[in-house]
Amino acid sequence: MKLAEQLKLPCGAILKNRIAKAAMTEGLADIHGRPTAELDKLYGLWADGGAGLLLSGNVQIDADHLERPGNVIIDRQPDDEMRAALQRWTAVATRGGTHFWAQISHAGRQTMKAVNPRPKAPSAAKLGLPGGQFGTPIALTEDEILNLVGRFGQAAKTCQDCGFTGVQIHAAHGYLISQFLSPRSNQREDRWGGSLENRARFLMFTVNTIRQLVGPEFPVAVKLNSADFQRGGFAFEDSLHVARWLQDGGVDLIEISGGTYEQPKLLGIEGLEAEEDQNVSLSTLAREAYFVDFAKAMKAEITIPIMVTGGFRTASAMEQALKSGAADVIGLGRPMCVMPEAPKRLLGGMAMLPRTENQLKLFPEWLAGLRKLKLMRGLEGFAVQYWFYSQLYALGRTGRTRLDMTVFTAMREVEAYQKHWLKERRST
């Protein structure tokens, strides 16, 4: 069984199997950005669940640019309390020989207005979403850009010192590094904008800085959009070029994903505008796994391992992706929210993971007609996302899921929790 095989990374580290728990935002840190007992419990469940690799949710390198309230924050040298909390978290998450990598990130213009009404970004290009949840960004200065590169490096070094076995740089989904890569959000005319080489400079400086600080034997991965799926955005041809540069820069694994908040391909839903076609032939396997064909095309260009996340539910599709060479690691996200032991189940012969999202009743029947509107399609996808957030809350607090929870109940729970977190943080 290919899923059960070990994988040796270019740095020499070995994953015990080919299944990874993909990064999913947990929102369970305390108001200081420290890991909590709830995070320990959650990752203990996943470590015991049989995956070879666990990727954390967003670990933010700037407290003013959170992806959401409750992110873990490493934006300075940790004090004793923070160091102890990180060490407790990593000790639990690495038991059983499991790798645990920190996904280090900065939300840029995708910082909610409630967190920061004037976030920093490559350019002052506002996020094209209705509802007023995101403010108009301020363009970063040269000094601020170089400072952020250093913050990424320091966060990675802190993670290494506190027991993480690797790091993943988040350069996808429309967050800061992805914003630099995309000509839609990066309208700069200096050395950080314009040509692809310039737009990729922030990412490559970050990779090089981290590698210098953590040494050659510590896994450094990158989560990269296959494409933004937006007209005039980061295209697949761009992604191929960047992947080659990352390989030359000493990256050990690239995770292929795609989309932004404006075009949320990562959620498997339609965005608010027509998708930009990418020059990639589609296979039957792509009906299940969103990004597998992009990964296969990329594998023809680079030799370092590739991880594919998004849509996998059947063991046969996972095996096919591995055996065909389209992927070296299979990432699982939502299935691990409702079945933390999913890797063990798959390795033990389970043929199909549960498709819980298909069973959710999202809206009353009187709203069904509105689903045809683009705005409602986007809202529906993010509403489902909140349901999965609540499952993580439940697992972290009690060790059990709440599959009978309605989407509306989940939305209320998440919104209330996030408002309370922000209120408490502001009062400190």
C-alpha positions as CSV (number, residue, x, y, z in Angstrom):
1,M,0.0,0.0,0.0
2,K,1.6,3.2,-1.2
3,L,-0.1,5.3,1.6
4,A,1.8,3.3,4.2
5,E,5.3,3.8,2.7
6,Q,7.9,6.1,4.3
7,L,9.0,9.2,2.5
8,K,12.6,10.6,2.8
9,L,12.7,14.4,2.2
10,P,15.7,16.1,0.6
11,C,16.9,17.3,4.0
12,G,17.1,13.7,5.2
13,A,14.0,13.7,7.5
14,I,11.7,10.8,7.1
15,L,7.9,10.8,7.2
16,K,6.5,7.5,8.5
17,N,3.8,7.4,5.9
18,R,2.3,9.4,3.0
19,I,-0.7,10.9,4.9
20,A,-0.7,14.4,6.3
21,K,-3.1,16.3,8.3
22,A,-3.4,19.5,6.3
23,A,-3.3,22.9,8.0
24,M,-6.7,24.1,9.2
25,T,-7.1,27.3,11.3
26,E,-8.0,26.3,14.8
27,G,-8.7,29.6,16.6
28,L,-7.8,28.0,20.0
29,A,-4.9,30.1,21.2
30,D,-5.3,32.3,24.2
31,I,-5.5,36.1,23.9
32,H,-1.7,36.3,24.0
33,G,-1.4,34.0,21.1
34,R,-0.1,31.1,23.2
35,P,-1.1,27.4,22.6
36,T,-3.7,26.2,25.1
37,A,-4.7,22.9,26.6
38,E,-7.4,22.7,24.0
39,L,-4.8,22.8,21.2
40,D,-2.8,20.1,23.1
41,K,-5.8,17.8,23.3
42,L,-6.7,18.4,19.6
43,Y,-3.2,17.6,18.3
44,G,-2.9,14.7,20.7
45,L,-5.9,13.2,19.0
46,W,-4.4,13.8,15.6
47,A,-0.9,12.5,16.6
48,D,-2.6,9.3,17.8
49,G,-4.7,9.2,14.6
50,G,-1.8,7.8,12.5
51,A,-0.8,10.5,10.1
52,G,2.9,10.8,9.2
53,L,2.7,14.6,9.3
54,L,0.6,17.2,11.1
55,L,0.6,20.8,9.8
56,S,-0.5,23.4,12.3
57,G,-3.0,26.1,11.4
58,N,-1.8,29.6,10.8
59,V,1.0,30.6,13.2
60,Q,1.1,34.3,12.7
61,I,4.4,36.3,12.6
62,D,2.6,39.6,13.3
63,A,-0.1,40.1,16.0
64,D,-1.6,42.9,14.0
65,H,-2.3,40.7,11.0
66,L,-4.1,37.7,12.2
67,E,-6.1,35.4,9.8
68,R,-8.7,35.2,12.6
69,P,-8.9,35.7,16.4
70,G,-7.4,32.8,18.2
71,N,-4.3,32.3,16.0
72,V,-1.1,31.2,17.6
73,I,1.3,34.2,17.4
74,I,5.1,34.1,17.2
75,D,6.1,37.7,16.5
76,R,9.0,38.2,18.9
77,Q,11.4,36.2,21.0
78,P,9.2,34.0,23.2
79,D,9.1,34.6,27.0
80,D,9.3,31.6,29.3
81,E,5.5,31.1,29.4
82,M,5.2,31.1,25.6
83,R,8.2,28.8,25.2
84,A,6.7,26.3,27.7
85,A,3.3,26.4,26.0
86,L,5.0,25.8,22.6
87,Q,7.0,22.9,24.0
88,R,3.9,21.3,25.6
89,W,2.1,21.5,22.2
90,T,4.9,20.1,20.2
91,A,5.6,17.3,22.7
92,V,2.0,16.1,22.3
93,A,1.8,16.5,18.6
94,T,5.0,14.6,17.8
95,R,4.3,11.5,19.9
96,G,4.4,8.2,18.0
97,G,7.1,9.5,15.6
98,T,4.7,12.0,14.0
99,H,6.2,15.1,12.3
100,F,4.7,18.4,13.4
101,W,5.4,21.4,11.2
102,A,4.3,25.0,12.0
103,Q,2.6,26.8,9.2
104,I,4.0,30.3,9.5
105,S,1.9,33.1,7.9
106,H,0.9,36.7,7.7
107,A,-2.6,37.6,6.6
108,G,-1.8,40.9,4.8
109,R,-4.9,42.5,3.4
110,Q,-7.0,39.4,4.3
111,T,-6.9,40.6,7.9
112,M,-10.4,41.2,9.1
113,K,-11.3,44.8,9.9
114,A,-12.2,43.8,13.5
115,V,-8.6,42.8,14.0
116,N,-6.9,45.6,12.0
117,P,-8.9,48.2,9.9
118,R,-5.8,49.3,8.0
119,P,-3.6,46.2,7.4
120,K,-0.3,46.3,5.6
121,A,0.0,44.7,2.2
122,P,2.2,44.9,-1.0
123,S,-0.1,47.6,-2.4
124,A,-3.1,49.6,-1.4
125,A,-5.4,47.3,-3.4
126,K,-8.6,46.5,-1.4
127,L,-10.0,43.0,-1.2
128,G,-12.8,42.6,-3.7
129,L,-15.4,41.2,-1.3
130,P,-18.8,42.6,-0.3
131,G,-19.8,43.2,3.3
132,G,-17.1,45.6,4.6
133,Q,-15.3,43.0,6.6
134,F,-11.9,44.0,5.3
135,G,-10.3,47.4,5.3
136,T,-8.3,49.3,2.7
137,P,-4.7,48.2,3.1
138,I,-1.6,50.4,3.3
139,A,1.4,49.6,1.1
140,L,4.4,48.3,2.9
141,T,7.6,50.2,2.8
142,E,11.0,48.7,1.9
143,D,12.1,48.6,5.5
144,E,8.8,47.0,6.6
145,I,9.2,44.3,4.0
146,L,12.7,43.4,5.1
147,N,11.5,43.4,8.7
148,L,8.8,40.9,7.8
149,V,11.3,38.7,6.1
150,G,13.3,38.7,9.3
151,R,10.1,38.0,11.4
152,F,9.4,34.9,9.3
153,G,13.0,33.7,9.9
154,Q,12.8,34.3,13.6
155,A,9.5,32.6,13.9
156,A,10.9,29.5,12.1
157,K,13.9,29.5,14.4
158,T,11.7,29.7,17.5
159,C,9.6,26.8,16.1
160,Q,12.7,24.7,15.7
161,D,13.9,25.5,19.2
162,C,10.5,24.7,20.8
163,G,10.1,21.2,19.3
164,F,8.5,21.6,15.9
165,T,10.1,19.2,13.4
166,G,9.7,21.5,10.4
167,V,8.0,24.6,9.1
168,Q,5.7,25.4,6.2
169,I,5.7,28.9,4.7
170,H,2.2,29.9,3.7
171,A,2.4,31.4,0.3
172,A,-1.1,30.5,-0.9
173,H,-4.8,31.4,-0.4
174,G,-4.4,35.1,-0.8
175,Y,-2.4,35.8,2.4
176,L,0.6,38.2,2.4
177,I,3.2,36.1,0.4
178,S,0.5,35.1,-2.1
179,Q,-0.4,38.8,-2.4
180,F,3.2,39.6,-3.4
181,L,3.1,36.8,-6.0
182,S,-0.2,38.0,-7.7
183,P,-0.1,41.0,-10.1
184,R,-3.7,41.8,-9.0
185,S,-2.7,42.5,-5.5
186,N,0.9,43.5,-6.1
187,Q,1.0,46.7,-8.1
188,R,4.4,47.9,-6.9
189,E,6.9,49.4,-9.2
190,D,10.1,48.7,-7.2
191,R,12.1,45.5,-6.8
192,W,9.2,43.8,-5.0
193,G,6.7,44.2,-7.9
194,G,6.3,44.0,-11.7
195,S,8.1,40.9,-13.1
196,L,7.5,37.5,-11.6
197,E,11.1,37.4,-10.4
198,N,10.4,40.6,-8.4
199,R,7.0,39.4,-7.2
200,A,8.6,36.2,-5.9
201,R,11.5,38.1,-4.2
202,F,9.7,38.2,-0.8
203,L,9.1,34.5,-0.8
204,M,12.6,33.6,-1.9
205,F,14.2,36.0,0.6
206,T,12.0,34.3,3.3
207,V,13.0,30.8,2.2
208,N,16.7,31.8,2.2
209,T,16.5,33.5,5.6
210,I,14.8,30.6,7.2
211,R,17.2,28.0,5.7
212,Q,20.2,30.0,7.0
213,L,18.7,30.1,10.5
214,V,17.4,26.5,10.8
215,G,20.3,24.7,9.0
216,P,20.2,22.1,6.2
217,E,18.6,19.2,8.1
218,F,15.4,20.9,9.2
219,P,12.4,20.5,6.9
220,V,11.3,23.7,5.2
221,A,8.1,23.4,3.1
222,V,6.0,25.9,1.1
223,K,2.3,26.0,0.5
224,L,1.9,27.4,-3.0
225,N,-1.1,28.3,-5.1
226,S,-1.3,26.3,-8.3
227,A,-3.2,29.5,-9.5
228,D,-5.4,32.2,-8.1
229,F,-8.1,31.3,-10.6
230,Q,-8.7,35.0,-11.2
231,R,-8.2,37.0,-14.4
232,G,-4.9,38.8,-14.2
233,G,-3.8,36.9,-11.1
234,F,-1.1,34.4,-10.3
235,A,-1.3,31.8,-13.1
236,F,-0.1,28.2,-13.3
237,E,2.8,29.1,-15.5
238,D,3.9,31.5,-12.8
239,S,3.5,28.7,-10.2
240,L,5.8,26.4,-12.2
241,H,8.5,29.0,-12.4
242,V,8.3,29.7,-8.6
243,A,8.4,25.9,-7.9
244,R,11.7,25.6,-9.8
245,W,13.1,28.5,-7.8
246,L,11.9,26.9,-4.5
247,Q,13.6,23.7,-5.5
248,D,16.9,25.5,-6.2
249,G,16.4,27.4,-2.9
250,G,16.5,24.1,-0.8
251,V,12.8,23.6,-0.1
252,D,11.9,20.1,1.0
253,L,8.2,19.8,0.0
254,I,5.7,21.9,-1.9
255,E,2.0,21.7,-1.1
256,I,-0.2,22.5,-4.0
257,S,-3.4,24.4,-3.3
258,G,-5.2,27.3,-5.0
259,G,-7.6,30.3,-4.7
260,T,-8.0,33.3,-2.5
261,Y,-10.8,34.7,-0.4
262,E,-12.1,36.4,-3.6
263,Q,-12.0,33.1,-5.5
264,P,-12.1,30.4,-2.7
265,K,-11.1,27.3,-4.7
266,L,-9.6,26.0,-1.5
267,L,-13.1,25.5,-0.1
268,G,-14.3,23.7,-3.2
269,I,-16.9,26.5,-4.0
270,E,-17.4,29.1,-6.6
271,G,-16.1,32.6,-6.1
272,L,-17.6,36.0,-7.0
273,E,-16.3,36.1,-10.5
274,A,-15.7,33.8,-13.4
275,E,-12.6,31.6,-13.1
276,E,-9.5,32.2,-15.3
277,D,-8.8,29.1,-17.2
278,Q,-5.5,27.4,-16.7
279,N,-3.6,25.4,-19.3
280,V,-3.8,22.0,-17.5
281,S,-5.5,18.9,-18.9
282,L,-8.0,17.4,-16.5
283,S,-8.1,13.8,-15.5
284,T,-11.0,11.8,-14.0
285,L,-9.1,11.8,-10.7
286,A,-9.5,15.6,-10.6
287,R,-13.2,15.1,-10.0
288,E,-12.3,14.0,-6.5
289,A,-9.0,15.8,-5.8
290,Y,-9.1,19.5,-6.8
291,F,-5.5,20.2,-7.5
292,V,-4.1,16.8,-8.5
293,D,-3.6,17.6,-12.2
294,F,-1.7,20.8,-11.4
295,A,0.6,18.7,-9.1
296,K,1.1,16.2,-11.9
297,A,2.1,18.9,-14.3
298,M,4.4,20.4,-11.7
299,K,6.0,17.0,-11.0
300,A,7.2,16.9,-14.6
301,E,9.2,20.0,-13.9
302,I,10.7,19.4,-10.4
303,T,12.0,16.5,-8.4
304,I,11.2,17.5,-4.8
305,P,8.2,15.9,-3.1
306,I,4.7,17.4,-3.7
307,M,1.8,17.3,-1.3
308,V,-1.7,17.5,-2.7
309,T,-4.7,18.6,-0.5
310,G,-8.3,19.1,-1.3
311,G,-11.2,16.8,-2.0
312,F,-9.6,13.4,-1.3
313,R,-12.1,11.0,0.2
314,T,-11.5,7.5,-1.3
315,A,-8.4,5.4,-0.6
316,S,-8.4,4.4,-4.3
317,A,-8.0,8.0,-5.4
318,M,-5.2,8.6,-2.9
319,E,-3.4,5.4,-4.1
320,Q,-3.8,6.4,-7.7
321,A,-2.4,9.9,-7.1
322,L,0.6,8.4,-5.3
323,K,1.3,5.6,-7.8
324,S,0.8,7.9,-10.9
325,G,3.5,10.2,-9.5
326,A,1.0,13.1,-9.2
327,A,1.7,13.4,-5.5
328,D,4.1,12.2,-2.9
329,V,2.0,13.1,0.2
330,I,-1.8,13.2,0.5
331,G,-3.2,16.0,2.6
332,L,-6.5,15.5,4.5
333,G,-8.4,18.5,6.0
334,R,-12.1,18.3,6.7
335,P,-12.2,14.5,7.2
336,M,-9.8,15.0,10.1
337,C,-12.3,17.3,11.8
338,V,-14.9,14.6,12.1
339,M,-12.6,11.5,12.2
340,P,-9.3,12.3,13.9
341,E,-8.2,8.7,13.3
342,A,-8.8,8.9,9.6
343,P,-5.2,7.9,8.7
344,K,-5.4,4.8,10.8
345,R,-8.7,3.9,9.2
346,L,-7.3,4.3,5.7
347,L,-4.1,2.3,6.5
348,G,-6.3,-0.3,8.1
349,G,-8.4,-0.8,4.9
350,M,-11.2,1.8,5.0
351,A,-12.2,2.5,1.4
352,M,-13.9,5.9,1.8
353,L,-13.8,8.7,4.4
354,P,-17.1,10.4,5.4
355,R,-18.4,13.2,3.3
356,T,-20.0,15.1,6.2
357,E,-20.3,18.4,4.3
358,N,-22.8,16.8,1.9
359,Q,-25.1,16.0,4.7
360,L,-25.3,19.5,6.1
361,K,-28.6,21.4,5.8
362,L,-27.2,24.9,5.2
363,F,-30.2,27.2,4.8
364,P,-34.0,27.0,5.1
365,E,-35.9,26.1,1.9
366,W,-37.1,29.7,1.5
367,L,-33.5,30.7,0.9
368,A,-32.8,27.9,-1.6
369,G,-33.4,30.2,-4.6
370,L,-30.8,32.7,-3.4
371,R,-28.1,30.0,-3.7
372,K,-28.1,30.8,-7.4
373,L,-26.6,34.2,-6.6
374,K,-22.8,34.4,-6.5
375,L,-22.9,36.1,-3.1
376,M,-25.0,33.3,-1.6
377,R,-22.7,30.6,-3.0
378,G,-19.7,32.3,-1.3
379,L,-21.6,32.7,2.0
380,E,-22.7,29.1,1.9
381,G,-19.1,27.9,1.6
382,F,-17.9,30.0,4.5
383,A,-20.9,29.0,6.6
384,V,-19.8,25.4,6.2
385,Q,-16.3,26.4,7.1
386,Y,-17.7,27.7,10.4
387,W,-19.3,24.3,11.1
388,F,-15.8,22.7,10.8
389,Y,-14.4,25.3,13.1
390,S,-16.9,24.3,15.7
391,Q,-15.9,20.6,15.3
392,L,-12.3,21.6,16.2
393,Y,-13.5,23.6,19.2
394,A,-15.4,20.5,20.4
395,L,-12.5,18.1,19.8
396,G,-10.2,20.5,21.7
397,R,-12.5,20.9,24.6
398,T,-14.0,17.5,25.0
399,G,-12.3,15.1,22.6
400,R,-15.6,14.5,20.8
401,T,-17.2,15.9,17.7
402,R,-20.7,17.5,17.6
403,L,-22.0,16.2,14.3
404,D,-25.6,17.1,15.1
405,M,-24.8,20.8,15.3
406,T,-26.5,23.0,12.7
407,V,-24.5,25.4,10.5
408,F,-26.4,28.4,12.1
409,T,-25.5,27.2,15.6
410,A,-21.9,26.9,14.5
411,M,-21.8,30.3,13.0
412,R,-23.2,31.8,16.2
413,E,-20.7,29.9,18.3
414,V,-17.7,31.0,16.3
415,E,-18.8,34.6,16.0
416,A,-19.4,34.8,19.7
417,Y,-16.1,33.2,20.6
418,Q,-14.1,35.5,18.2
419,K,-15.8,38.6,19.5
420,H,-15.0,37.6,23.1
421,W,-11.4,36.8,22.2
422,L,-11.0,40.2,20.6
423,K,-12.6,42.0,23.5
424,E,-10.4,40.3,26.0
425,R,-7.3,40.9,24.0
426,R,-8.0,44.6,23.7
427,S,-8.6,44.9,27.4
428,T,-5.1,43.6,28.2
